[in-house]
Amino acid sequence: MDYFCKCIGFVHTIEKGDTLYLLGKKYHVKVSALIFANPYVDVYNLRPGDQLCIPKLHSAAFLKNSKEAKNETPLD
């Protein structure tokens, strides 16, 4: 449970029928962002009662931009 103290967003408790795709649509988050935000959860075997971190929209954009910034090379 300590992991969720570091969740930048909020925690969703899985209910019957939840899938990453449906949660992504519901919260407007990409499936890849859900997977990235939940490294200690078996996202391919979700069960009712499991908890997932749902990242905030701007935090997912920040992560994307920071990764792109690291890969940029200065133009001379």
N, C-alpha and C positions, 0 to 999 in steps of 0.2 A: 504493500500500500504506500510505502515511502515514495515509490516511483511517481505516483499521481500528484505528489506535492510539487513536482517539477513540471507538471503538465501545463503548457502555455495554451490555455483554452479552458475546456471544462471536461468533466468525466460523464460519459454516457453508460448506463447499465444496460447490457444486452437483454432484449426481450425475444420471445419466440418469433421467428420469421425475419429477424434483423440480418442484413448482409452488409458487407462493406459498400457495395454499390448503392443500396437503399439509404444507408447512413450518409454517404457522400452526397446523394441527391437532396436528402432532408436538410443537411447542414451546409450545403454548397461548398464542399471540400472534395478535392480529388482523392481517389482511392489510394494513389501513391503517397499522398500526404498522411492519410490515416495509417498506412503501413509504416511509414517513417516515424510517426509520432508514437508508435506502440511496439517498440523493439522486443519487449518481454512478453507479448501476448501472441498466442497462436491464432493469428487473424484468419487462418484458413479452416479453423475448427471452432467457430464462435458458439458459445452455449449461453442460455439464459442465466443471468447473474454475473457473467463476465463483465469487466469494466474496460472501456476504451477511452483514451484521451482523444477528444475532438479538438484539433488545433484551431486557433482563431484564424480568420482569413488573412489578416495582415501578417501574422507570424509565419504562415506558409509562404506568403509572397516574400517576406524577408529572407527566409531560408533559401528560396529559389534565387533571389537576387544576390545573396552573399555567396552562394556557390558559383554563380555566373561571374561575379566580381573576382573571385579567386582564379578563375580560368582565363580572365582577360589578360591580354598582353598589351603593354603600352605601344601606341603608334608613334613612330619617330618621323 
